[in-house]
Amino acid sequence: MSNTNTSRTLKYLKGQGWEAGIVERWLPNPKHPAGGVRKDLFGIIDIIAVADNRIAGVQSCGQAFSEHDKKIIAEPMSLKWIKTKNVLMLIGWRKVLKEKGGKLKIWKPRVKVYSIDDFKEEIK
């Protein structure tokens, strides 16, 4: 598997005891400058994970954590997903120094697990 944010997220989830699979799709479109677009499940989910009677929808990203967080909060399906007792996570990846003063950098996840409280403004 290549070294992408998605592959790092799959490995991270496995290490946390989740079984996970990709649900994001590539939709070819010759008219699009990139040749197509990526389509997330419900506009917010790249990966579905299952563990111990729990289902999680996971959005994976690089350093654009804040932008993805805003996208998730603004999407009405996010609140529906949480209200049905599913887990919703955002996992962002960035390179950080392995040790203070060192030069070696490692990939480190930033994880946000959403709760109903994250959507209080959207509920009004």
Kinemage of the C-alpha trace (Angstrom):
@kinemage 1
@onewidth
@group {chain A} dominant
@subgroup {mainchain}
@vectorlist {calphas} color= white
{ca met a 1} P 0.000 0.000 0.000
{ca ser a 2} L 1.320 3.442 -0.840
{ca asn a 3} L 2.251 6.038 1.742
{ca thr a 4} L -0.896 8.162 1.615
{ca asn a 5} L -2.999 9.742 4.336
{ca thr a 6} L -5.581 7.024 3.702
{ca ser a 7} L -3.034 4.197 4.036
{ca arg a 8} L -1.643 5.738 7.237
{ca thr a 9} L -5.199 6.019 8.600
{ca leu a 10} L -5.986 2.382 7.776
{ca lys a 11} L -2.812 1.271 9.569
{ca tyr a 12} L -3.596 3.518 12.556
{ca leu a 13} L -7.151 2.168 12.842
{ca lys a 14} L -5.919 -1.427 12.657
{ca gly a 15} L -3.510 -0.663 15.497
{ca gln a 16} L -6.456 0.651 17.524
{ca gly a 17} L -8.402 -2.602 17.007
{ca trp a 18} L -10.636 -1.529 14.124
{ca glu a 19} L -11.285 -3.461 10.892
{ca ala a 20} L -11.524 -0.862 8.150
{ca gly a 21} L -12.175 -0.407 4.452
{ca ile a 22} L -12.176 2.477 1.998
{ca val a 23} L -15.546 3.813 0.805
{ca glu a 24} L -14.293 6.950 -0.944
{ca arg a 25} L -14.625 6.602 -4.735
{ca trp a 26} L -12.812 8.041 -7.724
{ca leu a 27} L -15.241 9.286 -10.351
{ca pro a 28} L -13.524 9.737 -13.718
{ca asn a 29} L -14.476 12.882 -15.613
{ca pro a 30} L -12.443 13.779 -18.689
{ca lys a 31} L -13.749 17.369 -18.501
{ca his a 32} L -12.302 17.858 -15.002
{ca pro a 33} L -8.735 19.254 -14.896
{ca ala a 34} L -7.588 16.331 -12.696
{ca gly a 35} L -9.400 13.778 -14.853
{ca gly a 36} L -12.030 13.162 -12.182
{ca val a 37} L -13.075 13.816 -8.603
{ca arg a 38} L -13.010 11.965 -5.309
{ca lys a 39} L -16.422 11.340 -3.765
{ca asp a 40} L -16.751 10.682 -0.033
{ca leu a 41} L -19.614 8.629 1.377
{ca phe a 42} L -22.257 11.180 2.466
{ca gly a 43} L -19.716 13.901 1.634
{ca ile a 44} L -17.770 13.207 4.845
{ca ile a 45} L -16.529 9.608 5.041
{ca asp a 46} L -13.458 8.086 3.387
{ca ile a 47} L -13.265 4.922 5.499
{ca ile a 48} L -15.737 2.745 7.384
{ca ala a 49} L -14.358 0.933 10.423
{ca val a 50} L -15.917 -1.688 12.697
{ca ala a 51} L -14.899 -2.779 16.214
{ca asp a 52} L -16.715 -4.193 19.231
{ca asn a 53} L -20.303 -3.393 18.187
{ca arg a 54} L -19.263 0.049 16.946
{ca ile a 55} L -19.221 1.498 13.449
{ca ala a 56} L -17.069 4.500 12.644
{ca gly a 57} L -17.062 6.826 9.681
{ca val a 58} L -13.600 8.288 9.219
{ca gln a 59} L -12.448 11.300 7.221
{ca ser a 60} L -8.713 11.195 6.531
{ca cys a 61} L -6.631 14.226 5.582
{ca gly a 62} L -3.197 15.787 5.633
{ca gln a 63} L -2.492 19.119 7.236
{ca ala a 64} L -5.792 20.699 6.156
{ca phe a 65} L -7.374 19.538 9.419
{ca ser a 66} L -9.291 22.741 10.118
{ca glu a 67} L -10.844 22.822 6.641
{ca his a 68} L -11.979 19.205 6.923
{ca asp a 69} L -13.338 19.840 10.425
{ca lys a 70} L -15.429 22.751 9.111
{ca lys a 71} L -16.665 20.596 6.214
{ca ile a 72} L -17.784 17.851 8.621
{ca ile a 73} L -19.534 20.301 10.973
{ca ala a 74} L -21.341 21.986 8.056
{ca glu a 75} L -22.575 18.718 6.514
{ca pro a 76} L -26.069 17.784 7.863
{ca met a 77} L -25.321 14.075 7.380
{ca ser a 78} L -22.648 14.307 10.085
{ca leu a 79} L -25.239 14.995 12.766
{ca lys a 80} L -27.485 12.220 11.445
{ca trp a 81} L -24.527 9.827 11.570
{ca ile a 82} L -23.819 10.698 15.213
{ca lys a 83} L -27.479 10.614 16.263
{ca thr a 84} L -27.670 6.989 15.085
{ca lys a 85} L -24.950 6.157 17.651
{ca asn a 86} L -22.186 5.777 15.084
{ca val a 87} L -18.687 7.118 15.681
{ca leu a 88} L -17.450 9.958 13.454
{ca met a 89} L -13.720 10.691 13.348
{ca leu a 90} L -11.370 13.042 11.581
{ca ile a 91} L -7.765 11.856 11.370
{ca gly a 92} L -5.229 14.319 10.021
{ca trp a 93} L -1.565 13.583 9.374
{ca arg a 94} L 1.506 15.765 9.746
{ca lys a 95} L 5.239 15.244 10.068
{ca val a 96} L 6.709 16.104 13.458
{ca leu a 97} L 10.148 15.752 14.999
{ca lys a 98} L 10.590 12.308 16.553
{ca glu a 99} L 12.528 13.833 19.431
{ca lys a 100} L 13.206 17.367 20.567
{ca gly a 101} L 16.354 18.738 18.965
{ca gly a 102} L 16.538 15.845 16.506
{ca lys a 103} L 16.249 15.901 12.736
{ca leu a 104} L 14.224 12.750 12.127
{ca lys a 105} L 10.571 13.430 11.384
{ca ile a 106} L 7.736 10.944 11.738
{ca trp a 107} L 4.080 10.955 10.703
{ca lys a 108} L 1.781 11.697 13.620
{ca pro a 109} L -2.016 11.584 13.610
{ca arg a 110} L -4.285 14.270 14.970
{ca val a 111} L -7.569 12.613 15.887
{ca lys a 112} L -10.924 14.218 16.587
{ca val a 113} L -13.887 12.082 17.604
{ca tyr a 114} L -17.087 14.075 17.172
{ca ser a 115} L -19.902 14.254 19.680
{ca ile a 116} L -23.343 15.813 19.586
{ca asp a 117} L -21.833 18.848 21.365
{ca asp a 118} L -19.736 19.653 18.293
{ca phe a 119} L -22.967 20.392 16.412
{ca lys a 120} L -24.757 22.642 18.930
{ca glu a 121} L -24.471 25.664 16.638
{ca glu a 122} L -25.787 23.661 13.674
{ca ile a 123} L -28.815 22.411 15.653
{ca lys a 124} L -30.188 25.914 16.327
